[in-house]
């Protein structure tokens, strides 16, 4: 077996699952994509990683609706360096579900949501991944 990185058809390095999960856990802030009344929506959220799932805390609204109805969602996190033209991106595709109260109590200790204010009604939402994929962009040789 070769230690050479695998590349996709565009020449981007394919990141393995373990590293994708490490990268997801390395930053507190990503983007959640979902369908809102039939139209695509993308919102910034802070999150945590629990095993192979991404967990977010939601105020009542569109994200929570997607979770209740177990609709498809996507979560994306990236890091780019515009000077060196390098970076990475990890995408999680799956469905969202509401986290039960017993588990939610532990998440309350792990993540302080940036958007949630004291007294606001919230629900924890878990993304059950069907697919986790990542790509790394290296510096261009002609850069």
C-alpha positions in Angstrom: 0.0 0.0 0.0 1.3 3.4 -1.0 1.8 6.4 1.4 1.1 8.7 -1.5 -2.0 10.8 -1.1 -5.0 9.9 -3.2 -6.2 12.6 -5.5 -9.6 13.2 -7.1 -10.2 13.9 -10.8 -9.3 17.5 -10.3 -6.0 16.8 -8.7 -7.1 17.7 -5.2 -5.9 15.5 -2.3 -8.7 13.3 -0.9 -8.7 13.5 2.9 -9.4 10.2 4.8 -12.3 9.8 7.2 -10.2 10.0 10.4 -8.5 13.2 9.4 -11.9 14.6 8.2 -13.3 14.1 11.7 -10.1 15.6 13.3 -10.5 18.7 11.0 -14.2 19.0 11.9 -13.3 19.0 15.6 -10.5 21.5 15.1 -12.7 24.6 14.4 -15.8 25.6 16.3 -17.7 27.3 13.4 -19.1 25.9 10.2 -22.0 26.1 7.8 -25.3 24.1 7.8 -27.1 23.6 4.6 -30.7 22.5 4.5 -34.0 23.0 2.6 -36.2 25.8 4.0 -39.7 25.7 2.4 -38.3 24.1 -0.7 -35.4 26.5 -1.1 -31.7 25.9 -0.2 -30.5 27.7 2.9 -27.0 28.0 4.4 -26.4 29.3 7.9 -23.3 29.7 10.0 -23.4 27.6 13.2 -21.0 26.6 15.9 -20.8 22.9 16.5 -19.1 20.0 18.2 -18.1 16.5 17.0 -19.2 13.5 18.9 -17.7 10.3 17.4 -18.6 10.5 13.7 -21.6 12.9 14.1 -21.8 16.7 14.1 -24.0 18.2 16.8 -25.4 21.8 16.8 -27.6 23.7 19.2 -30.6 25.3 17.4 -33.1 28.0 18.2 -36.6 27.2 17.0 -36.8 27.7 13.3 -35.7 26.3 9.9 -32.8 24.2 11.1 -34.9 22.6 13.8 -37.7 21.9 11.3 -35.2 20.0 9.1 -34.2 18.0 12.2 -37.8 17.1 13.2 -38.7 15.9 9.8 -35.4 14.1 9.3 -34.7 15.9 6.0 -31.3 15.8 4.3 -28.8 18.4 5.5 -25.1 19.2 4.8 -22.5 20.6 7.0 -19.3 22.2 5.7 -16.1 23.4 7.4 -13.0 24.7 5.7 -9.8 26.6 6.3 -8.1 28.6 3.6 -4.8 30.5 3.3 -5.2 33.1 0.6 -1.5 34.0 0.6 -0.3 30.4 0.0 -3.4 29.4 -2.0 -3.7 26.3 0.2 -6.5 24.9 2.4 -9.0 22.2 3.0 -12.7 21.6 3.1 -14.8 18.8 4.8 -18.4 18.2 4.0 -20.8 16.0 5.9 -24.0 14.9 4.2 -26.8 13.1 6.0 -30.0 13.7 7.9 -30.6 15.6 11.0 -32.4 14.4 14.1 -33.3 15.9 17.4 -31.1 14.8 20.3 -32.9 13.3 23.3 -32.8 15.2 26.6 -30.4 12.9 28.4 -27.7 13.3 25.8 -28.5 17.0 25.4 -27.5 17.6 29.0 -23.9 16.5 28.3 -23.7 18.7 25.2 -24.8 21.7 27.2 -21.5 21.3 29.1 -19.4 20.9 25.9 -20.7 23.7 23.7 -21.7 27.3 24.5 -23.6 28.4 21.4 -22.6 31.9 20.1 -26.2 32.7 19.0 -28.2 31.3 21.9 -29.0 33.9 24.6 -30.0 33.1 28.2 -33.5 31.9 28.4 -33.9 31.1 24.7 -35.6 27.9 23.8 -33.2 25.5 22.1 -32.9 22.0 20.9 -29.8 20.0 20.1 -29.6 18.6 16.6 -27.4 15.8 15.4 -26.3 15.2 11.8 -26.2 11.4 11.1 -23.7 11.2 8.3 -24.3 9.2 5.2 -21.1 10.6 3.7 -18.1 12.5 5.1 -15.7 13.8 2.5 -12.7 16.1 2.5 -10.3 17.7 0.0 -7.1 19.5 0.4 -5.9 22.2 -2.0 -2.1 22.5 -2.2 -0.1 25.5 -3.5 0.0 25.7 -7.3 3.4 25.0 -8.8 3.1 28.2 -11.0 2.0 30.4 -8.0 
